[in-house]
Amino acid sequence: MKFRIALTVAATAALAACGSADDASTEAEAESVEVVAEDALEGVEAEPVEDAEANADDGAADEETMAPSEQAQIQEAGDAAADTAAAAMDAMAEDMGN
């Protein structure tokens, strides 16, 4: 537990040393961004159009079209993720008990 705290503090300090004190919100104010965008579109006559196929089904496989082996692989991956999460919770519970 102490090692984790020390590692977290060290990582936080390292990340803090890398950053600058500038606030991202002041760099991208609406006025400065809009002016640049308007300048870039100066002289463009075209209007935006709707793309009818933008949300069309691109043939992504669903459960009915998947092979049984694909479904088994997905189930195994889900089970492995659940086992990993359970092991992590057990490890956290042990750390809390120490």
Summary of the structure (lengths in Angstrom):
residues: 98
radius of gyration: 25.7
end to end distance: 7.9
largest distance: 68.8
contacts: 139
relative contact order: 0.06
helix: 63%
strand: 0%
